[in-house]
Amino acid sequence: MREQQDTHEFYNVLCDYLESSSPEVAKILKSSVGGVLCNEIKSLEKEYLYVGESEELFTALSLDIKNKRRLQDALDLYVRPDILDGDNKYFCEKH
């Protein structure tokens, strides 16, 4: 039975398969294809100072390339900060 997948799904399945095939292949794959994203959450409110960071390994990025003239434009959009406010606001308890 064949299963239809888009290219991103296929790539993820392929990377998972290669990583599980041997520790040496996993090491080569991580050092040559992937990277680390740093996610940062900062409070913009002076009375609630907060900065949180987390790291996430990746082997692929999903970029919005529609109507972009250059790859750099898509990358700039990818790392642009999101402002969370209103119903989308991030809340953390004050200690």
C-alpha positions in Angstrom: 0.0 0.0 0.0 1.4 3.4 -1.0 1.0 6.5 1.2 0.9 10.0 -0.3 3.1 12.6 1.5 4.2 16.1 0.8 7.9 16.8 0.5 8.2 18.1 4.1 6.7 14.9 5.5 8.9 12.7 3.2 12.0 14.6 4.3 11.1 14.2 8.0 10.5 10.5 7.6 13.8 10.1 5.7 15.8 12.0 8.4 14.2 9.9 11.1 15.1 6.7 9.2 18.7 7.9 8.7 19.1 8.9 12.3 17.9 5.6 13.5 20.1 3.6 11.1 23.3 4.2 13.1 24.8 6.6 15.6 27.4 7.6 13.1 24.9 8.5 10.4 22.8 10.4 12.9 25.9 12.5 14.0 26.8 13.3 10.3 23.2 14.3 9.6 22.9 16.6 12.6 26.3 18.2 12.0 25.7 18.8 8.2 22.0 19.4 7.8 20.4 20.6 11.0 20.8 23.4 13.4 19.4 24.9 16.7 16.6 27.4 17.0 16.5 29.6 20.0 12.9 30.6 21.0 12.7 33.6 23.2 9.8 35.1 25.2 10.2 38.6 26.5 7.7 40.7 28.4 7.2 44.1 27.0 5.5 45.3 30.2 7.9 47.0 32.6 6.0 45.9 35.7 6.3 42.2 34.6 9.9 41.7 33.6 10.3 38.2 32.1 12.7 36.6 29.6 12.4 32.9 28.8 14.5 30.9 26.3 14.4 27.4 24.9 16.3 25.6 22.3 14.9 23.3 19.6 16.9 21.1 17.2 15.8 21.2 13.5 16.6 19.6 10.3 14.3 21.7 8.1 12.6 25.1 8.3 9.1 25.8 6.8 9.5 29.2 5.1 6.7 31.3 3.5 8.2 32.0 0.1 5.1 33.2 -1.7 5.6 36.7 -3.1 9.2 36.8 -1.8 11.9 37.9 -4.3 14.8 36.5 -2.2 15.4 33.7 0.3 16.7 36.4 2.7 13.2 37.9 2.7 11.6 34.6 3.7 14.2 34.1 6.4 13.7 37.7 7.7 9.9 36.9 8.0 10.7 33.7 9.8 12.7 35.3 12.6 10.5 38.4 12.9 9.1 38.8 16.4 5.5 38.0 17.1 3.8 40.5 19.5 1.3 38.6 21.7 -1.5 40.8 23.0 -5.2 40.8 23.7 -6.6 37.2 23.5 -3.2 36.0 22.1 -1.3 37.4 25.2 1.1 35.1 27.0 0.5 35.0 30.8 2.9 33.7 33.4 2.4 33.8 37.1 4.2 36.4 39.1 6.3 35.0 41.9 
